[in-house]
């Protein structure tokens, strides 16, 4: 199964890191969905929710206050001003 590697970091900590099937994020020009093989992208994020569909089967939803997203070679990096997890995640997924 194709996957993407995701790193979501806030100004003060790493929020989540791992493999995913899909990442949805609130870009300034509208929501974006990132799947494996996505073209390179750099976009500003607005306040909203990032959803990560992890390969482990669990979904992680994070409320973010803004920042940016970078996509290149099946690697997604989200750098946000602040983040608050909406769901609990297993310690091994952090």
N, C-alpha and C positions, 0 to 999 in steps of 0.2 A: 504494500500500500504506500502510495506517495505521501510524503509529509513535509511539513515546514518546521524549522527550528525557531522558537519564539523566545525573546527576552523582553520582559516588561519591567522597566525600572522607574522609580520615582526619584525625586531629588534627594531623598534621605535613605532609600533602601531598594533592594531588589524585591519586586513584588511577585513575579512568577517567571519561571524559565522551564522550557521543555519542548516536546514535540507536539504538533497539532495538525489537524486535518483542514481547519478553517479558522481564520481570524476576521472578525468584523469590528470596524472602528469608526468613530464619528469624525471624519475629515471635515475641514472647514467648508468644502464645496459640496458635501453630502457624504453619506455613509459609504464606506468601501468594504469589500469582501476580498480577502486574500486567500487564494488556493495555491497548492503546489504548482510551480511553473509560472507564477505571476510575473509580469514584466517589472523591471526596476521601477521603484516609486519612492518619492520623498514628498510628504504632505504634512501640513499643519493640522493638528487635532483641535477640535473644539470640546467644550464640556459635554459629557455624555457617557455612554457605556461601551466598554470594549468587551467583546465576548470571544473567548478562546475555546474552540472545540478540540480538546486534547485527544491524542491518540489512545489514551487510557480509557476513553469512553466518558469521562466526566467533562462537564462544561464549567468554565471559570468565567464569572462576570465581574468586572471591575468598573466602578464609577471613577471617571477621570475628570480633571478640571482643565485640561488642555495640554499641549505639548506637540510632539511630532512623531511620525511613523516613517520608517525606512524599510524598504523591501529590496533585496538583491540576492540572487542565487539561492532561493528557497530559505532565506534567513530574514526574519521579521524582527525589527527592533523598535520598541515603543518607548519613548522617553517622555514622561509626563510630569507635570508640576506637582500633583498630589494624586493619590490613588486610595480607594477604599474597596476591599473585597466584599462582594455581595454574597458569596457562598464560601463555605469552608473547603479547603483543599487538603489533600493528604500531604503530610510532611515530606514524603519522598518526591513530590512534584515541585517543591520549591526550589 
